[in-house]
């Protein structure tokens, strides 16, 4: 355990939202509000949906907040399969696509790019889910340093609660009430990831899955996890973190103000975890 206190910045939301929905009309209303906020901030906005864009364009063109933006290209309705090609996405290639789109928006004079994407059809199979969940973490890292924001939408009745939860926990913000922890990108140089919320017996398997999906990379033999907003972590989840880091030949460094974590690590004899006190 560290002998000095480490000052952790609070991880404020930065525009990466997971939105689970049951009612498509309610989702559309929330999506339009998210995109309108982007237009007001000078961003280019994309509404990415399955099916043909034309009916949605026609509907949005009748709304005051979108009519002019559609005419001048600040708002665009984009077909899902043209933005996310292939049955199983390539996470790194998808990040490159959004990198190019963000830079193009900046070059055109916009303050950034804001996207709403209904990704339900991209996470139906285990292979799709694993690839897309990995992409969610990689694009989350990109959003930390460049002006891209997104609402990733998933139709809960079609996918089921567990699939939605596996995706929601990889976002800094979601509307899924029963996801009690979040594993998401932190600022570059601050660690491999940020961890917030509560980790206990009920979600230790989901935590292990989230770690595998994120595929975190150690630096100099340490896997640093910034946990300034961690309220609780039990022995199961500490063991999961220990085993995950060990599988990458690294020591897990958990930086948290929750002092009981250090006592648990000592009691469990987890030599591959080091808890550093933070404030």
GULO-87962 format. One record per residue (C-alpha): residue number from 1; residue in one letter; y, x, z. Coordinates in steps of 0.05 Angstrom, whole numbers. Layout:
% GULO-87962
   k r      y      x      z
 NUM a      Y      X      Z
...
//
This chain:
% GULO-87962
   k r      y      x      z
   1 x      0      0      0
   2 x     69     25    -18
   3 x    114     51     37
   4 x    179     28      3
   5 x    205    -39    -20
   6 x    211    -52    -95
   7 x    266    -97   -120
   8 x    239   -148   -170
   9 x    283   -189   -216
  10 x    267   -263   -218
  11 x    234   -282   -283
  12 x    280   -337   -307
  13 x    254   -382   -362
  14 x    272   -354   -430
  15 x    253   -408   -479
  16 x    177   -407   -485
  17 x    151   -476   -466
  18 x     82   -506   -468
  19 x     86   -581   -478
  20 x     24   -624   -468
  21 x     31   -694   -496
  22 x     -8   -760   -499
  23 x     43   -802   -538
  24 x     65   -772   -605
  25 x    130   -812   -604
  26 x    149   -785   -536
  27 x    133   -714   -559
  28 x    176   -723   -621
  29 x    234   -746   -577
  30 x    227   -685   -532
  31 x    219   -638   -592
  32 x    282   -665   -625
  33 x    321   -653   -560
  34 x    295   -582   -556
  35 x    315   -568   -628
  36 x    383   -601   -621
  37 x    397   -554   -562
  38 x    383   -497   -609
  39 x    430   -523   -662
  40 x    484   -529   -610
  41 x    473   -456   -592
  42 x    480   -434   -664
  43 x    406   -422   -676
  44 x    365   -437   -738
  45 x    311   -488   -719
  46 x    242   -502   -747
  47 x    200   -564   -734
  48 x    129   -542   -752
  49 x     80   -599   -760
  50 x     14   -615   -794
  51 x     17   -656   -857
  52 x     72   -663   -909
  53 x    143   -646   -886
  54 x    178   -697   -930
  55 x    170   -760   -887
  56 x    195   -722   -825
  57 x    254   -693   -864
  58 x    273   -763   -887
  59 x    271   -789   -817
  60 x    311   -732   -787
  61 x    363   -737   -843
  62 x    382   -804   -815
  63 x    400   -775   -747
  64 x    470   -750   -735
  65 x    449   -686   -699
  66 x    403   -664   -757
  67 x    433   -691   -821
  68 x    484   -635   -833
  69 x    437   -581   -807
  70 x    383   -601   -857
  71 x    433   -600   -914
  72 x    457   -530   -899
  73 x    389   -501   -881
  74 x    401   -492   -806
  75 x    344   -541   -793
  76 x    279   -543   -831
  77 x    214   -582   -826
  78 x    157   -534   -841
  79 x     84   -548   -857
  80 x     37   -520   -803
  81 x    -11   -488   -852
  82 x     45   -449   -886
  83 x     68   -420   -820
  84 x      0   -408   -789
  85 x    -47   -394   -848
  86 x   -122   -391   -840
  87 x   -172   -426   -796
  88 x   -168   -374   -740
  89 x   -101   -339   -735
  90 x    -91   -264   -732
  91 x    -48   -256   -669
  92 x    -11   -194   -691
  93 x      1   -219   -762
  94 x     29   -284   -734
  95 x     77   -245   -691
  96 x     99   -206   -752
  97 x    112   -271   -788
  98 x    158   -296   -733
  99 x    191   -228   -727
 100 x    210   -232   -801
 101 x    234   -304   -793
 102 x    276   -286   -732
 103 x    308   -227   -766
 104 x    322   -269   -827
 105 x    358   -320   -783
 106 x    400   -266   -752
 107 x    417   -237   -819
 108 x    440   -306   -842
 109 x    489   -309   -785
 110 x    449   -351   -735
 111 x    443   -331   -662
 112 x    367   -334   -665
 113 x    307   -377   -685
 114 x    281   -437   -646
 115 x    214   -468   -663
 116 x    175   -530   -643
 117 x    103   -525   -667
 118 x     47   -575   -657
 119 x    -11   -526   -654
 120 x    -66   -576   -635
 121 x   -107   -564   -697
 122 x   -106   -489   -686
 123 x   -143   -488   -619
 124 x   -201   -536   -629
 125 x   -258   -485   -629
 126 x   -272   -429   -580
 127 x   -256   -377   -632
 128 x   -190   -411   -650
 129 x   -171   -418   -576
 130 x   -185   -345   -560
 131 x   -143   -320   -619
 132 x    -86   -368   -607
 133 x    -84   -355   -532
 134 x    -79   -281   -547
 135 x    -23   -295   -595
 136 x     14   -336   -542
 137 x     18   -275   -497
 138 x     38   -227   -553
 139 x     93   -273   -579
 140 x    115   -283   -507
 141 x    128   -208   -503
 142 x    168   -210   -568
 143 x    211   -267   -540
 144 x    229   -222   -481
 145 x    268   -176   -527
 146 x    289   -216   -588
 147 x    323   -285   -596
 148 x    263   -327   -612
 149 x    247   -389   -570
 150 x    191   -439   -579
 151 x    159   -503   -555
 152 x     84   -500   -566
 153 x     56   -571   -566
 154 x    -15   -593   -555
 155 x    -45   -663   -558
 156 x    -82   -669   -492
 157 x   -128   -728   -510
 158 x   -154   -690   -570
 159 x   -163   -622   -536
 160 x   -180   -640   -465
 161 x   -149   -618   -399
 162 x   -183   -550   -394
 163 x   -161   -525   -463
 164 x    -90   -547   -451
 165 x    -90   -514   -382
 166 x   -117   -448   -411
 167 x    -57   -447   -458
 168 x     -5   -474   -409
 169 x    -19   -419   -357
 170 x      2   -367   -409
 171 x     73   -395   -413
 172 x    131   -384   -364
 173 x    146   -459   -368
 174 x    102   -520   -381
 175 x     99   -594   -366
 176 x     26   -590   -342
 177 x     29   -607   -268
 178 x    -41   -585   -248
 179 x    -33   -513   -273
 180 x    -14   -478   -209
 181 x     -5   -406   -235
 182 x     28   -373   -294
 183 x     12   -306   -327
 184 x     65   -287   -377
 185 x    106   -230   -405
 186 x    154   -190   -362
 187 x    211   -146   -385
 188 x    188    -84   -424
 189 x    178    -25   -377
 190 x    169    -71   -316
 191 x     94    -78   -322
 192 x     37   -108   -361
 193 x     53   -180   -342
 194 x     87   -226   -292
 195 x     47   -271   -246
 196 x     74   -332   -209
 197 x     49   -392   -170
 198 x    -15   -400   -130
 199 x    -84   -370   -143
 200 x   -143   -396   -104
 201 x   -216   -418   -107
 202 x   -199   -476   -153
 203 x   -169   -433   -209
 204 x   -200   -364   -203
 205 x   -243   -376   -266
 206 x   -181   -397   -305
 207 x   -145   -335   -279
 208 x   -201   -291   -305
 209 x   -198   -327   -372
 210 x   -123   -318   -375
 211 x   -130   -243   -363
 212 x   -181   -237   -419
 213 x   -137   -278   -466
 214 x    -75   -236   -450
 215 x   -113   -171   -461
 216 x    -65   -131   -418
 217 x    -56    -57   -430
 218 x    -53     -6   -373
 219 x     -2     50   -375
 220 x    -19    118   -346
 221 x    -80     89   -312
 222 x    -43     32   -278
 223 x    -42    -42   -295
 224 x     24    -65   -263
 225 x     30   -139   -248
 226 x     99   -163   -226
 227 x     87   -219   -178
 228 x    155   -233   -147
 229 x    142   -308   -151
 230 x     70   -306   -127
 231 x     63   -353    -68
 232 x    -11   -344    -54
 233 x    -72   -306    -79
 234 x   -142   -310    -49
 235 x   -200   -262    -45
 236 x   -233   -290   -108
 237 x   -172   -277   -152
 238 x   -159   -208   -122
 239 x   -231   -190   -138
 240 x   -222   -216   -209
 241 x   -160   -173   -217
 242 x   -197   -113   -188
 243 x   -255   -122   -237
 244 x   -209   -134   -297
 245 x   -169    -70   -284
 246 x   -232    -31   -270
 247 x   -260    -52   -338
 248 x   -199    -18   -368
 249 x   -207     45   -326
 250 x   -143     28   -288
 251 x   -117     12   -219
 252 x    -85    -57   -213
 253 x    -16    -52   -181
 254 x      5   -119   -152
 255 x     80   -120   -136
 256 x     92   -180    -91
 257 x    132   -201    -30
 258 x     71   -239     -5
 259 x     50   -190     50
 260 x    -18   -221     63
 261 x    -43   -195     -4
 262 x    -44   -123     22
 263 x    -84   -144     83
 264 x   -135   -181     39
 265 x   -143   -120     -6
 266 x   -156    -76     54
 267 x   -206   -125     84
 268 x   -244   -132     19
 269 x   -245    -57      6
 270 x   -216    -65    -64
 271 x   -201      7    -80
 272 x   -180    -11   -150
 273 x   -122    -54   -127
 274 x    -57    -28    -96
 275 x     -7    -77    -68
 276 x     66    -55    -67
 277 x    114    -95    -25
 278 x    171   -125    -64
 279 x    233   -165    -50
//
